[in-house]
Amino acid sequence: MTESLTVLPLAITMMAGPQFVSALILITTARAVPTSLAFVAGVGTAVTAGTALTTWLAGFLPPDPLLSGSDGSVYTLIQYGLVALLLGMAIWNWTHRETAEPPKWLRTLMSAGPRRGFRTGFLLIAFFPSDVIVMCVVGLDLGRGGAGFSAAIPFLLTTTLIAALPLLAYLLFRRRAARLMPAVRDWTNDHGWLLNIVACLFFVVLILF
């Protein structure tokens, strides 16, 4: 991955909010291990497919003007469009912070099995707006810099690893993890709007600088 992208913040942003809360909920289900493994597989599949698609689409754009001297108007429009979208999302999260509530479907995950675990992981990454933006940023950066898809592997692995953290904690520190995870889940639920704002502003800085 090119130097303009910081792998860890990108991966953390991919899993911030309902994504990580879902992982925490699934580890408390009756079939915790297989369901959580399926969730991690869904996340890994979605982030790999999404990043591959955005990288492929970015290959159709003109070369980076900083690298080739060509017209950079297309990249400029895309960058400013992403910045406007991110700022709009940040403002929306701020103005709705007092009434922000976790999605109702999160409560139904307690009865989830492996099939739903995979579907949840896949859909949260493939269609969640902030994750789509992350994958667009990664694909645009790789396509603009002429790097191959293999340059995205650290990002893909780190995102998948973060998705697997609740499962790993459960396997390594079962009793302690069982006590800690509900508190982490509740804090993330209550402060999801803050995490989204931080993520949006981080990407604004990343895109512009």
N, C-alpha and C positions, 0 to 999 in steps of 0.2 A: 504494500500500500504506500502511496506517495506520502511524503513527509507532512503535507498540509492536513492530513487527517490523523487525529489522535484516537487510537483504537479503543482504549478503555472508556473514555467518555461517550464515544459513539455506541459501544455495546451496552453501557449502563442505561443510556437513553432508550435503547431498543426495549429494555425490560422494565423501565420505570412505569409505575402506575398499575393498571389492571393486570398486566402481564406477570409481574412478580407476585402480586397478591394472589393470582390464580395458582401460581406454583406453590405458594404457602398453603392455600386451601386444599389443594389436591394431595398434599403430603399428609393431611389429616383424615383422608377418606379411608374406608374399610380396606380397599386394595391400594394402599398408598404407593408401594414401590412400582408395580406394573403401570399404574395410572400416571405416576409422575414420569416414568421412563417414556411413556407414550407422549406425554406433554412435551418433554425435551426433544423427542424425535420430531414432533410437529413444528416446534420452533426452529430446529435446525433445517428442516426441509423448506420451510417458508422463507427463511432469511437467505438460504443458498439460492433458491429459485428466484426470489425477488431481486437479489443483487445481481445475479447472472442476467436477468432480463433488463435491468436498468443499465448495466454495463454494455450489453449488446445494443440497446437503443442509443446510448451515448456515442457509440461508434459511428453512427450515421451523421452526427453533427460535424461541422467544420473543425479542422484542427485548432488547437489552442493558439490564439494569436501571440501569446508570449513565447510560444515554442516555434511557431512557423511564420509569424509575421502576417497572417491572414486576418480577414475581418472578424472581429470578435463580437459582433452585434447579437448573434444568436445566444452565445453564452451570457452576455450581459443581461439580455431579456429574461433568460431562465433564472439567473442569479437573483435579479431584482424581484421576479415573480415569487421565488421561494422566500425571500426576505419579507415581502409583503404578507404572504400567507402565514409565516411564522409569527410576525408581529401581531397579526390579527388573532391568531390562536392564543398568544400570550395575554392580549387585552381581554379576550373573552373569558379566559380562565380567571383573571383578576376580578373582573366585574361579577362573576358568578361564584366567587369563592365562598360566600356566606351560605349559599344554597346547594353547593356541590355535594353530591352523594354518590356512593359506589353504585355501579350498574346493578340492577336487580338480578341479572343472570348470574352474578358472582355467588349469590346465596344458594343457587341451585347446584353448584359444583360439588357440594358435600356428598352427593349421591353419584358422582361421576365414576365411570369405569375407564379402562384403557382407550376404548374407541372414542369416547367423548374427550378424554384427555388429549389425544392426538389432534382431534378436530379443533379444540380450544386453542392449543398452542399454534396451530397453523393459521387459523383465522385471525387471531390477535396480532400476529406479525404481518400477515399478508394484506390486511385491510384496515388496520388501525392507522389513522392519519399521520401521527408523528413517526411511526415506523416506516410508512411509505416514503415520507420525506427523507428519513435517514438513508434509506436504500437509494433514493434518487441522488442524494448528495454523494454517496459512495460511488455509484455508477457514473455520475457526471465527472467526478474527480479522476477515476480510473480511465474513462474514455478520453477526457481532455488531456491527460498526461501520457496517453498511449501505453499504459500499463496493461498487462494481461489480467484475466480473471483471477489467476493464482495470487495476485497481489492482495486480493480481498480475504484470503484464507485466515490471517490473524484476526480480522474483524469477525468473520463467521464463527471461528472457534471460540473467541471470547464471549460473543453473544450467547452461544449454546452453553458455555460453561456457567455463565451467570444464571441462565434458566435452570441449570442443574444444581445450583447451590443449596436450595432447600432439601433436595433429595440427598445430596452428599452430607449435609449437616445431620439429617435424620439417620443416615447409615452409620456415621462416625460418632455422633453424640446424641443418641436417641432421646434419652431422658432430658438432658439440658435443652436440646433443640425443641422438644415438645413444649417446654415451658416458655421459651423465648419467642417462638414463631408467632403465637397469637398477638403478642405485644407489637412485634414488627408489622404484622398484618394490619392491626388497628391503626398504627401510626401512618402507614402508607395510605390506608383508606381515608384518614382524616386530612392528610396533607398532599393528596394527589394533585390538587390544583397548583401547589407550590412546585412540585417536581416537574410538572408540565411547563410552567413558566421558565424555570431554570433551563430546562432542555431547549425550549424555543430560543431563548436569548443566547445560549451556547452556540446554536447553529447559525444564528445571525452573525455572530463574531466569526465563526468558522468560514462562512461563505464570503464575507466581505474582506477578511484579512488573511 
